[in-house]
Amino acid sequence: MEITYKPIRGAMNFAALAEKVCKGICPVSKMLTLQPYLCQKIVNFNISMAQDLYQHPDYYLLDELLTEEHKLIRDSVRAYVKKDISPIIEEYAQKAEFPKQIIKGLADVGCFGPFIPEQYGGSGLDYISYGIMMQELERGDSGVRSTASVQGSLVMYPIYKYGSEEQKKKYLPKLASGELMGCFGLTEPDFGSNPSGMLSNYKDAGSHVVLNGSKMWISNAPFADIAVVWAKDENGDIRGLVVERGMEGFSTPETHGKWSLRASATGELVFDNVKVPKENIFPNVKGLKGPLGCLSSARYGIAWGALGCAMDCYDTALRYSMQRVQFDRPIGGFQLTQKKLAEMITEITKSQLMNWRLGVLRNEDRATPAQISMAKRNSVDIALKISREARQILGGMGITGEYSIMRHMMNLESVVTYEGTHDIHLLITGMDVTGLNAFK
């Protein structure tokens, strides 16, 4: 935030008011409208550069369950978000553009595939570390976390888990460094919650296969260098393969007009007789378990990430409620406001405990897909509710770009849908506890 001014007259010191805005004590609109005659029009203010005052809620002292390494990782990613994401993200969301300049920073802080072993360019971190990183990124913006989630869980994970040694060495180090960016092609125009019905397919053509079909709602697609694509072979088995930008017949048209994930690049993958070398096919997986394994990794990150949105909305609403005065007292002193805040912190605390326990289970390789599904559903559900309640506490200010709440709320409408809708996750839990399949 940069402000230059020339006081003209008036009892109020404009510089003092501007300082209060910087500290979050009063909203920008008050500075700009309260007494405009105090200064000539030499105010240069950028809303997106407003100071990031976030302090994470920890009602049950969950920090005591984290290692010093976990806390160091959290502090590093949080500092990166405050320095490089918060100052620009509102501007990019407003103009519906992905800030490609953040890719290097995301790679430098280790957010691309941190659980991948060091020999392949990763950091070899545990899954609690990965969750914490996604939580801090999504606290900044869901689109930023989506970029890292796709790169790590949906591109690097399948290459590491299902790929050949040659594929791992060729792609993983460059993906970890951000030299290559990837995307994940599973969802199709007619097959979302039912991926087994996919129409994308390839046919054997000697030294290569010929891929046809299309995918949609693909994060990172417009700028991705490679795509991990799931398609059926001639036997009808679902296989994974790596498609590289520049292969003839492969295009990635961008999706426009989104009201959600506006600072994230979304597009389609179109395959028109694309010749893909056979060495690009994953040798170690066949069937739907391949992409579903990737989704479990991504859903785990979302469980932590969506909680980051909830924590940011709560923190913003709490701070605002202590500063906003109505009827001669802070609105945080009214019963209905306290009810909202109390319910928010309760749900956040429960979700924090669930995610931490899930991280322990995943570190021990004991976390089931159904357990991950529950955590994803729960975190996104409480985040949506908290964002809406937080917006109400802020009143009209809650819909403006001066605060992150409305952006989080819009983003979460995508997060509640992708990687399995809320209702699909309910059915996953239902099938797990009853043993009865309600999908068919």
Sine and cosine of phi, psi and omega as CSV:
sin_phi,cos_phi,sin_psi,cos_psi,sin_omega,cos_omega
0.00,0.00,0.81,-0.58,0.03,-1.00
-0.83,-0.56,0.79,-0.61,-0.01,-1.00
-0.75,-0.66,0.83,-0.55,0.17,-0.99
-0.90,-0.43,0.61,-0.80,-0.10,-1.00
-0.47,-0.88,0.36,-0.93,0.10,-1.00
-0.76,-0.65,0.99,-0.15,0.00,-1.00
-0.85,0.53,0.68,-0.73,0.01,-1.00
-0.95,-0.31,-0.82,0.57,0.02,-1.00
-0.27,-0.96,0.05,-1.00,0.08,-1.00
0.93,-0.37,0.44,-0.90,-0.08,-1.00
-0.98,0.21,-0.44,0.90,-0.07,-1.00
-1.00,0.03,0.72,-0.70,0.04,-1.00
-0.99,0.12,0.91,-0.42,-0.07,-1.00
-0.89,0.45,-0.61,0.79,-0.02,-1.00
-0.89,0.45,-0.62,0.78,0.01,-1.00
-0.91,0.42,-0.64,0.77,0.02,-1.00
-0.91,0.41,-0.66,0.75,0.03,-1.00
-0.88,0.47,-0.62,0.78,0.03,-1.00
-0.90,0.44,-0.61,0.79,0.04,-1.00
-0.90,0.44,-0.61,0.79,0.04,-1.00
-0.89,0.46,-0.70,0.71,0.00,-1.00
-0.86,0.51,-0.57,0.82,-0.04,-1.00
-1.00,0.05,-0.01,1.00,0.02,-1.00
0.99,0.16,0.23,0.97,-0.05,-1.00
-0.98,0.20,-0.50,0.86,0.08,-1.00
-0.62,-0.79,0.43,-0.90,-0.07,-1.00
-0.96,0.29,0.39,-0.92,0.01,-1.00
-0.84,0.54,-0.65,0.76,-0.08,-1.00
-0.86,0.51,-0.53,0.85,0.00,-1.00
-0.92,0.40,-0.66,0.76,0.01,-1.00
-0.90,0.43,-0.64,0.77,-0.12,-0.99
-0.99,0.17,-0.33,0.95,-0.09,-1.00
-0.87,-0.50,-0.33,0.94,-0.13,-0.99
-0.87,0.49,-0.84,0.55,0.00,-1.00
-0.61,-0.79,0.96,0.26,-0.07,-1.00
-0.89,0.46,-0.36,0.93,-0.01,-1.00
-0.95,0.33,-0.17,0.99,-0.04,-1.00
-0.93,0.38,-0.37,0.93,-0.03,-1.00
-0.59,-0.81,0.41,-0.91,0.13,-0.99
-0.96,0.29,0.16,-0.99,-0.06,-1.00
-0.98,0.20,0.92,0.38,0.03,-1.00
-0.84,-0.55,0.56,0.83,0.02,-1.00
-1.00,-0.08,0.86,-0.51,0.07,-1.00
-0.91,-0.41,0.98,-0.19,-0.09,-1.00
-0.81,-0.59,0.73,-0.68,0.06,-1.00
-0.89,-0.46,0.92,-0.40,-0.07,-1.00
-0.82,0.58,-0.63,0.77,-0.10,-1.00
-0.93,0.37,-0.24,0.97,0.00,-1.00
-1.00,-0.03,0.08,1.00,0.01,-1.00
-0.84,0.55,0.56,-0.83,-0.09,-1.00
-0.91,0.42,0.68,-0.73,0.04,-1.00
-1.00,0.05,0.95,-0.32,-0.09,-1.00
-0.98,-0.19,0.23,0.97,-0.14,-0.99
-0.83,0.56,0.71,-0.70,0.17,-0.99
-0.74,-0.67,0.83,-0.56,-0.14,-0.99
-0.97,0.24,0.66,-0.75,0.03,-1.00
-0.97,0.22,0.67,-0.74,0.00,-1.00
-0.57,-0.82,0.94,0.35,-0.14,-0.99
-0.92,0.39,-0.53,0.85,-0.02,-1.00
-0.97,-0.23,0.33,0.95,0.06,-1.00
0.82,0.57,0.73,0.69,-0.02,-1.00
-0.94,0.35,-0.28,0.96,0.08,-1.00
-0.84,0.54,-0.46,0.89,0.00,-1.00
-0.93,0.37,-0.28,0.96,0.04,-1.00
-1.00,0.01,-0.15,0.99,-0.03,-1.00
-0.99,-0.11,0.51,-0.86,0.08,-1.00
-0.98,0.17,0.21,-0.98,0.06,-1.00
-0.89,0.45,-0.56,0.83,0.05,-1.00
-0.90,0.43,-0.68,0.73,0.04,-1.00
-0.84,0.55,-0.72,0.69,-0.05,-1.00
-0.93,0.36,-0.56,0.83,0.05,-1.00
-0.92,0.40,-0.67,0.74,0.04,-1.00
-0.89,0.46,-0.71,0.70,0.01,-1.00
-0.86,0.50,-0.72,0.70,-0.03,-1.00
-0.90,0.43,-0.59,0.81,-0.01,-1.00
-0.92,0.38,-0.72,0.70,-0.01,-1.00
-0.93,0.36,-0.62,0.79,0.02,-1.00
-0.89,0.46,-0.67,0.74,0.02,-1.00
-0.90,0.44,-0.63,0.78,0.04,-1.00
-0.89,0.45,-0.71,0.71,-0.01,-1.00
-0.88,0.47,-0.70,0.71,-0.02,-1.00
-0.91,0.42,-0.56,0.83,-0.06,-1.00
-0.99,0.10,-0.69,0.72,-0.18,-0.98
-0.93,-0.36,-0.33,0.94,-0.04,-1.00
-0.98,-0.22,-0.82,0.57,-0.07,-1.00
-0.82,0.57,-0.64,0.77,-0.04,-1.00
-0.93,0.38,-0.34,0.94,-0.11,-0.99
-0.88,-0.48,-0.29,0.96,-0.25,-0.97
-0.92,0.39,-0.57,0.82,0.00,-1.00
-0.91,0.42,-0.66,0.75,0.02,-1.00
-0.87,0.49,-0.71,0.71,-0.03,-1.00
-0.94,0.34,-0.56,0.83,0.06,-1.00
-0.92,0.40,-0.65,0.76,-0.01,-1.00
-0.88,0.47,-0.61,0.79,-0.02,-1.00
-0.99,-0.14,0.15,0.99,0.08,-1.00
0.81,0.58,0.83,0.55,-0.04,-1.00
-0.66,-0.75,0.66,-0.75,0.05,-1.00
-0.99,0.11,0.79,-0.62,0.01,-1.00
-0.98,0.19,1.00,0.02,-0.11,-0.99
-0.88,0.47,-0.34,0.94,-0.02,-1.00
-0.93,0.37,-0.23,0.97,-0.02,-1.00
-0.99,0.14,-0.17,0.99,-0.07,-1.00
-0.86,0.52,-0.72,0.70,-0.02,-1.00
-0.88,0.48,-0.67,0.75,-0.01,-1.00
-0.91,0.42,-0.65,0.76,0.04,-1.00
-0.87,0.49,-0.65,0.76,0.03,-1.00
-0.93,0.36,-0.69,0.73,-0.04,-1.00
-0.89,0.46,-0.57,0.82,-0.02,-1.00
-1.00,0.09,-0.05,1.00,0.13,-0.99
1.00,0.03,0.40,0.92,-0.09,-1.00
-1.00,0.08,-0.09,1.00,0.03,-1.00
-0.99,-0.12,0.97,-0.25,0.04,-1.00
0.87,0.50,0.77,0.63,-0.05,-1.00
-0.90,0.44,-0.35,0.94,-0.01,-1.00
-1.00,0.06,-0.12,0.99,0.04,-1.00
-0.95,0.31,0.68,-0.74,-0.01,-1.00
-0.84,0.54,0.47,-0.88,-0.05,-1.00
-0.87,0.50,-0.52,0.85,-0.04,-1.00
-0.89,0.46,-0.31,0.95,0.04,-1.00
-0.94,-0.35,0.26,0.97,0.08,-1.00
0.99,-0.16,-0.13,0.99,0.03,-1.00
-0.99,0.16,-0.17,-0.99,0.00,-1.00
-0.96,-0.28,-0.15,0.99,0.01,-1.00
0.90,0.43,0.52,0.85,-0.04,-1.00
-0.99,0.10,0.27,-0.96,0.04,-1.00
-0.99,0.12,0.06,-1.00,-0.11,-0.99
-0.98,0.21,-0.38,0.93,0.11,-0.99
-0.93,0.37,-0.64,0.77,0.06,-1.00
-0.87,0.49,-0.71,0.71,0.02,-1.00
-0.87,0.49,-0.70,0.71,0.02,-1.00
-0.87,0.49,-0.69,0.72,0.01,-1.00
-0.87,0.49,-0.67,0.74,0.00,-1.00
-0.89,0.46,-0.69,0.73,0.01,-1.00
-0.92,0.39,-0.57,0.82,0.03,-1.00
-0.89,0.46,-0.70,0.72,-0.02,-1.00
-0.94,0.35,-0.62,0.78,0.01,-1.00
-0.91,0.41,-0.70,0.71,-0.04,-1.00
-0.96,0.27,-0.40,0.91,0.15,-0.99
-0.85,0.52,-0.54,0.84,0.09,-1.00
-0.98,0.22,-0.78,0.63,0.03,-1.00
-0.14,-0.99,0.66,-0.75,0.00,-1.00
-0.89,0.45,-0.55,0.84,0.01,-1.00
-0.92,0.40,-0.59,0.80,0.04,-1.00
-0.92,0.39,-0.70,0.71,0.05,-1.00
-0.90,0.44,-0.61,0.79,0.03,-1.00
-0.86,0.51,-0.67,0.74,0.02,-1.00
-0.85,0.53,-0.72,0.70,-0.01,-1.00
-0.95,0.31,-0.62,0.79,0.00,-1.00
-0.88,0.47,-0.73,0.68,0.00,-1.00
-0.87,0.49,-0.74,0.67,-0.03,-1.00
-0.86,0.52,-0.72,0.70,-0.09,-1.00
-0.99,0.13,-0.83,0.56,-0.15,-0.99
-0.99,0.12,-0.49,0.87,-0.11,-0.99
-0.96,-0.29,-0.21,0.98,0.03,-1.00
-0.89,-0.46,-0.84,0.54,-0.03,-1.00
-0.94,0.34,-0.65,0.76,-0.02,-1.00
-0.86,0.52,-0.78,0.63,-0.01,-1.00
-0.91,0.41,-0.56,0.83,0.05,-1.00
-0.90,0.43,-0.67,0.74,0.02,-1.00
-0.94,0.35,-0.66,0.75,-0.12,-0.99
-0.98,0.18,-0.64,0.77,-0.15,-0.99
-0.91,-0.42,-0.17,0.99,-0.12,-0.99
-0.99,0.10,0.23,-0.97,0.08,-1.00
-0.98,0.21,0.23,-0.97,0.04,-1.00
-0.87,0.49,-0.62,0.78,0.01,-1.00
-0.90,0.44,-0.66,0.76,0.03,-1.00
-0.91,0.42,-0.66,0.75,0.01,-1.00
-0.87,0.49,-0.73,0.68,-0.05,-1.00
-0.94,0.35,-0.55,0.84,-0.04,-1.00
-0.95,0.30,-0.66,0.75,-0.17,-0.99
-0.97,-0.26,-0.67,0.75,-0.21,-0.98
-0.87,0.49,-0.74,0.67,-0.01,-1.00
-0.87,0.50,-0.62,0.79,-0.01,-1.00
-0.96,0.28,-0.51,0.86,0.08,-1.00
-0.94,0.34,-0.64,0.77,0.01,-1.00
-0.90,0.43,-0.58,0.82,-0.04,-1.00
-1.00,0.09,-0.17,0.98,-0.04,-1.00
0.99,0.10,0.03,1.00,0.06,-1.00
-0.90,0.45,-0.59,0.80,0.14,-0.99
-0.91,-0.41,0.62,-0.78,0.12,-0.99
-0.88,-0.47,0.57,-0.82,-0.08,-1.00
-0.81,-0.58,0.20,-0.98,0.11,-0.99
-0.63,-0.78,0.12,-0.99,-0.16,-0.99
-0.77,-0.64,0.86,-0.51,-0.06,-1.00
-0.95,-0.33,0.98,-0.21,0.07,-1.00
-0.80,-0.61,-0.81,0.59,-0.06,-1.00
-0.91,0.42,0.68,-0.73,0.02,-1.00
-0.85,-0.53,0.24,-0.97,-0.01,-1.00
-0.81,0.59,-0.59,0.81,-0.06,-1.00
-0.95,-0.32,0.02,1.00,-0.05,-1.00
-0.63,-0.78,0.98,-0.20,0.03,-1.00
-0.94,-0.34,-0.97,0.24,0.01,-1.00
-0.95,0.32,-0.23,0.97,0.01,-1.00
-0.88,-0.48,0.94,0.34,-0.09,-1.00
-0.91,0.41,-0.34,0.94,-0.03,-1.00
-0.91,0.42,-0.32,0.95,0.01,-1.00
-1.00,0.05,0.14,0.99,-0.09,-1.00
-0.76,0.65,0.53,-0.85,0.01,-1.00
-0.98,-0.19,-0.35,0.94,0.01,-1.00
-0.84,0.55,0.70,-0.72,-0.09,-1.00
-0.46,-0.89,0.30,-0.95,0.12,-0.99
-0.68,-0.73,0.42,-0.91,0.00,-1.00
-0.83,-0.56,0.59,-0.80,-0.01,-1.00
-0.92,0.40,0.73,-0.68,0.02,-1.00
-0.69,-0.72,0.64,0.77,0.03,-1.00
1.00,-0.02,-0.95,-0.32,-0.02,-1.00
-0.98,0.18,-0.11,0.99,-0.04,-1.00
-0.57,-0.82,0.10,-0.99,0.13,-0.99
-0.89,-0.46,0.39,-0.92,0.02,-1.00
-0.94,-0.35,0.89,-0.45,-0.11,-0.99
-0.98,-0.18,0.74,-0.67,0.09,-1.00
-0.72,-0.70,0.49,-0.87,0.02,-1.00
0.69,-0.73,-0.18,-0.98,0.01,-1.00
-0.44,-0.90,0.45,-0.89,0.07,-1.00
-0.77,-0.64,0.47,-0.88,0.02,-1.00
-0.64,-0.77,0.22,-0.98,-0.10,-0.99
0.86,0.50,0.76,0.65,-0.10,-1.00
-0.97,-0.26,0.94,-0.34,0.06,-1.00
-0.91,0.41,0.62,-0.78,0.01,-1.00
0.97,0.24,-0.12,0.99,-0.10,-0.99
-0.81,0.59,-0.70,0.71,-0.11,-0.99
-0.87,0.49,-0.46,0.89,-0.04,-1.00
-0.88,-0.48,0.04,1.00,-0.08,-1.00
-0.91,0.41,0.62,-0.79,0.07,-1.00
-1.00,0.07,-0.50,0.86,0.04,-1.00
-0.68,-0.73,0.37,-0.93,0.06,-1.00
-0.76,-0.65,0.78,-0.63,0.18,-0.98
-1.00,0.07,0.92,-0.39,-0.15,-0.99
-0.90,-0.43,0.65,-0.76,0.06,-1.00
-0.94,-0.35,0.82,-0.57,-0.06,-1.00
-0.53,-0.85,0.29,-0.96,-0.02,-1.00
-1.00,-0.02,0.67,-0.75,0.09,-1.00
-0.99,0.11,-0.12,-0.99,-0.08,-1.00
-0.93,0.37,-0.28,0.96,0.06,-1.00
-1.00,-0.01,-0.04,1.00,-0.03,-1.00
1.00,0.07,0.13,0.99,0.03,-1.00
-0.99,0.10,0.66,-0.76,0.04,-1.00
-0.98,0.20,0.82,-0.57,0.00,-1.00
-0.80,-0.61,0.44,-0.90,0.06,-1.00
-0.97,-0.25,0.59,-0.80,0.04,-1.00
-0.48,-0.88,0.40,-0.92,-0.02,-1.00
-0.98,-0.18,0.85,-0.52,0.05,-1.00
-0.95,-0.30,0.75,-0.66,-0.08,-1.00
-0.97,-0.25,0.61,-0.79,0.07,-1.00
-0.87,0.49,0.66,-0.76,-0.03,-1.00
0.97,-0.25,-0.30,0.96,0.09,-1.00
-0.92,0.38,0.75,-0.66,-0.09,-1.00
-0.87,0.49,0.75,-0.66,0.00,-1.00
1.00,-0.06,-0.03,1.00,-0.01,-1.00
-0.97,-0.23,0.84,-0.54,0.01,-1.00
-0.70,-0.72,0.35,-0.94,-0.09,-1.00
-0.68,-0.73,0.93,0.35,0.00,-1.00
-0.88,0.47,0.64,-0.77,-0.05,-1.00
-0.99,0.12,0.56,-0.83,0.06,-1.00
-1.00,-0.03,0.81,-0.58,-0.03,-1.00
-0.91,-0.41,0.19,-0.98,0.09,-1.00
0.99,0.16,0.34,0.94,-0.01,-1.00
-0.98,0.20,0.60,-0.80,0.17,-0.99
-0.98,-0.17,-0.01,1.00,-0.05,-1.00
-0.73,-0.69,0.47,-0.88,-0.06,-1.00
0.76,0.65,0.72,0.69,-0.08,-1.00
-0.94,0.34,-0.41,0.91,0.03,-1.00
-1.00,-0.07,0.29,0.96,0.04,-1.00
-0.87,-0.50,0.60,-0.80,0.01,-1.00
-1.00,0.03,0.84,-0.54,-0.01,-1.00
-0.84,-0.54,0.59,-0.81,0.00,-1.00
-0.35,-0.94,-0.23,-0.97,0.05,-1.00
-0.92,-0.39,0.30,-0.95,0.17,-0.99
-0.87,-0.49,0.84,-0.55,-0.02,-1.00
-0.86,-0.51,0.80,-0.60,-0.04,-1.00
-0.88,-0.47,0.91,-0.41,-0.02,-1.00
-0.87,-0.50,1.00,-0.01,-0.04,-1.00
0.81,0.59,0.76,0.66,-0.01,-1.00
-0.98,0.18,0.81,-0.59,0.04,-1.00
-1.00,0.08,0.91,-0.41,-0.03,-1.00
-0.90,-0.44,0.82,-0.57,0.02,-1.00
-0.85,0.53,0.60,-0.80,-0.02,-1.00
-0.89,0.46,-0.45,0.89,0.01,-1.00
-0.93,0.36,-0.13,0.99,0.05,-1.00
-1.00,0.02,-0.09,1.00,0.02,-1.00
-0.99,0.12,0.70,-0.72,0.04,-1.00
-0.93,0.38,0.81,-0.59,-0.05,-1.00
-1.00,0.08,-0.27,0.96,-0.23,-0.97
-0.95,-0.32,0.35,0.94,0.06,-1.00
-0.41,-0.91,0.55,-0.83,0.05,-1.00
-0.52,-0.85,0.71,-0.71,0.02,-1.00
0.98,-0.20,0.01,-1.00,-0.08,-1.00
-0.93,0.37,-0.31,0.95,0.00,-1.00
-0.89,0.46,-0.41,0.91,0.04,-1.00
-0.89,0.46,-0.89,0.46,0.00,-1.00
-0.91,0.41,-0.54,0.84,0.02,-1.00
-0.92,0.40,-0.54,0.84,0.09,-1.00
-0.90,0.44,-0.61,0.79,0.07,-1.00
-0.91,0.42,-0.67,0.75,-0.02,-1.00
-0.90,0.44,-0.57,0.82,0.05,-1.00
-0.89,0.46,-0.65,0.76,0.04,-1.00
-0.90,0.43,-0.69,0.73,-0.01,-1.00
-0.93,0.36,-0.66,0.75,-0.01,-1.00
-0.89,0.45,-0.58,0.82,0.06,-1.00
-0.86,0.50,-0.71,0.70,0.03,-1.00
-0.90,0.43,-0.58,0.81,0.02,-1.00
-0.92,0.39,-0.61,0.79,0.02,-1.00
-0.83,0.56,-0.67,0.74,0.05,-1.00
-0.97,0.25,-0.66,0.76,-0.08,-1.00
-0.90,0.44,-0.75,0.66,-0.01,-1.00
-0.87,0.49,-0.56,0.83,0.07,-1.00
-0.88,0.47,-0.56,0.83,0.07,-1.00
-0.87,0.49,-0.64,0.77,0.08,-1.00
-0.87,0.50,-0.73,0.69,-0.02,-1.00
-0.87,0.50,-0.69,0.72,-0.02,-1.00
-0.90,0.43,-0.63,0.77,0.01,-1.00
-0.92,0.39,-0.67,0.74,0.01,-1.00
-0.90,0.44,-0.68,0.73,0.03,-1.00
-0.89,0.46,-0.74,0.68,-0.03,-1.00
-0.87,0.50,-0.67,0.74,0.02,-1.00
-0.91,0.42,-0.72,0.70,-0.02,-1.00
-0.91,0.41,-0.65,0.76,0.01,-1.00
-0.88,0.47,-0.74,0.68,-0.02,-1.00
-0.89,0.45,-0.69,0.72,-0.02,-1.00
-0.90,0.44,-0.63,0.77,-0.04,-1.00
-0.91,0.40,-0.40,0.92,0.02,-1.00
-1.00,0.07,-0.27,0.96,-0.07,-1.00
-0.96,-0.29,-0.49,0.87,-0.05,-1.00
-0.98,0.18,0.86,-0.51,-0.05,-1.00
-0.96,-0.29,0.79,-0.61,0.13,-0.99
-0.66,-0.75,0.61,-0.79,-0.04,-1.00
0.81,0.58,0.61,0.79,0.12,-0.99
0.93,0.37,0.38,0.92,0.06,-1.00
-0.44,-0.90,0.42,-0.91,0.06,-1.00
-0.87,0.49,0.64,-0.77,-0.04,-1.00
-0.92,0.40,-0.29,0.96,0.09,-1.00
-0.91,0.41,-0.23,0.97,0.01,-1.00
-1.00,0.03,-0.04,1.00,0.01,-1.00
-1.00,-0.03,0.54,-0.84,-0.11,-0.99
-0.87,0.50,-0.70,0.72,-0.06,-1.00
-0.91,0.41,-0.58,0.82,0.06,-1.00
-0.92,0.39,-0.69,0.72,0.00,-1.00
-0.90,0.43,-0.57,0.82,0.07,-1.00
-0.86,0.50,-0.73,0.68,0.01,-1.00
-0.87,0.50,-0.75,0.67,-0.05,-1.00
-0.91,0.42,-0.64,0.77,-0.01,-1.00
-0.91,0.43,-0.66,0.75,0.03,-1.00
-0.93,0.38,-0.60,0.80,0.03,-1.00
-0.88,0.48,-0.79,0.61,-0.08,-1.00
-0.92,0.38,-0.49,0.87,0.06,-1.00
-0.91,0.42,-0.75,0.66,-0.01,-1.00
-0.92,0.40,-0.62,0.79,0.05,-1.00
-0.88,0.47,-0.70,0.71,-0.02,-1.00
-0.90,0.44,-0.68,0.74,0.04,-1.00
-0.89,0.46,-0.66,0.75,-0.01,-1.00
-0.93,0.36,-0.61,0.79,0.06,-1.00
-0.86,0.51,-0.69,0.72,0.00,-1.00
-0.91,0.41,-0.67,0.74,0.02,-1.00
-0.88,0.48,-0.72,0.69,-0.03,-1.00
-0.91,0.42,-0.65,0.76,0.02,-1.00
-0.88,0.47,-0.72,0.69,0.00,-1.00
-0.89,0.45,-0.64,0.77,0.05,-1.00
-0.88,0.47,-0.62,0.78,0.05,-1.00
-0.89,0.46,-0.65,0.76,0.05,-1.00
-0.88,0.47,-0.72,0.69,0.01,-1.00
-0.89,0.46,-0.63,0.78,0.00,-1.00
-0.93,0.36,-0.60,0.80,0.07,-1.00
-0.88,0.47,-0.54,0.84,0.00,-1.00
-1.00,0.01,0.09,1.00,-0.03,-1.00
0.85,0.52,0.61,0.80,0.00,-1.00
-0.88,-0.47,-0.06,1.00,-0.01,-1.00
-0.96,0.28,0.79,-0.61,0.00,-1.00
-1.00,0.01,0.39,-0.92,0.08,-1.00
-0.83,0.56,-0.58,0.81,0.00,-1.00
-0.93,0.38,-0.60,0.80,0.05,-1.00
-0.91,0.41,-0.66,0.75,0.05,-1.00
-0.90,0.44,-0.66,0.75,0.02,-1.00
-0.85,0.52,-0.71,0.70,0.00,-1.00
-0.87,0.49,-0.68,0.73,-0.04,-1.00
-0.92,0.40,-0.64,0.76,0.04,-1.00
-0.88,0.48,-0.77,0.64,-0.02,-1.00
-0.86,0.50,-0.72,0.69,-0.05,-1.00
-0.90,0.44,-0.74,0.67,-0.06,-1.00
-0.89,0.45,-0.69,0.72,-0.02,-1.00
-0.92,0.38,-0.63,0.77,-0.01,-1.00
-0.88,0.47,-0.75,0.66,-0.02,-1.00
-0.94,0.34,-0.53,0.85,0.03,-1.00
-0.91,0.41,-0.67,0.74,0.04,-1.00
-0.88,0.48,-0.72,0.69,-0.02,-1.00
-0.91,0.42,-0.65,0.76,-0.01,-1.00
-0.92,0.38,-0.64,0.77,0.01,-1.00
-0.89,0.46,-0.61,0.79,-0.01,-1.00
-0.94,0.33,-0.66,0.76,0.04,-1.00
-0.93,0.38,-0.63,0.77,0.02,-1.00
-0.90,0.44,-0.65,0.76,0.03,-1.00
-0.86,0.50,-0.63,0.78,0.01,-1.00
-0.91,0.42,-0.62,0.79,0.02,-1.00
-0.88,0.47,-0.59,0.81,-0.02,-1.00
-0.99,0.15,-0.11,0.99,0.00,-1.00
0.86,0.51,-0.65,-0.76,-0.01,-1.00
-0.88,0.47,-0.53,0.85,0.00,-1.00
-0.89,0.45,-0.38,0.93,-0.05,-1.00
-0.93,0.36,-0.30,0.96,0.00,-1.00
-1.00,-0.09,-0.02,1.00,-0.05,-1.00
-1.00,-0.06,0.27,-0.96,0.04,-1.00
-0.98,0.22,0.00,1.00,0.06,-1.00
-0.94,0.34,-0.32,0.95,0.01,-1.00
-0.78,-0.63,0.40,-0.92,-0.11,-0.99
-0.99,0.10,-0.16,0.99,-0.21,-0.98
-0.87,0.49,-0.75,0.66,-0.06,-1.00
-0.91,0.40,-0.59,0.81,0.04,-1.00
-0.90,0.43,-0.69,0.72,0.07,-1.00
-0.86,0.50,-0.70,0.72,-0.05,-1.00
-0.87,0.50,-0.70,0.71,0.01,-1.00
-0.92,0.38,-0.66,0.75,0.02,-1.00
-0.88,0.48,-0.65,0.76,-0.06,-1.00
-0.91,0.42,-0.36,0.93,0.08,-1.00
-0.91,0.41,-0.44,0.90,0.13,-0.99
-0.99,0.15,-0.68,0.73,-0.07,-1.00
-0.90,0.44,-0.54,0.84,0.01,-1.00
-0.95,0.31,-0.26,0.97,-0.02,-1.00
-0.98,-0.19,-0.71,0.70,-0.08,-1.00
-0.98,0.20,0.30,-0.95,-0.09,-1.00
0.85,0.52,0.53,0.85,-0.01,-1.00
0.98,-0.22,0.85,-0.52,0.00,-1.00
-0.94,0.33,0.23,-0.97,0.03,-1.00
-0.82,0.57,-0.72,0.69,-0.05,-1.00
-0.93,0.38,-0.63,0.78,0.04,-1.00
-0.89,0.46,-0.64,0.77,0.02,-1.00
-0.92,0.38,-0.55,0.83,0.10,-0.99
-0.88,0.47,-0.65,0.76,0.01,-1.00
-0.93,0.37,-0.54,0.84,0.07,-1.00
-0.89,0.46,-0.71,0.70,0.04,-1.00
-0.91,0.42,-0.68,0.73,0.00,-1.00
-0.86,0.51,-0.69,0.72,0.02,-1.00
-0.91,0.41,-0.58,0.82,-0.03,-1.00
-0.92,0.38,-0.61,0.79,-0.05,-1.00
-1.00,0.05,-0.39,0.92,-0.02,-1.00
-0.97,-0.24,-0.42,0.91,-0.10,-1.00
0.98,0.18,0.12,0.99,-0.04,-1.00
-0.93,-0.36,0.73,-0.68,-0.04,-1.00
-1.00,0.06,0.91,-0.41,0.00,-1.00
-0.99,-0.15,0.08,1.00,-0.04,-1.00
-0.98,0.21,-0.39,0.92,-0.03,-1.00
-0.80,-0.60,0.00,0.00,0.00,0.00
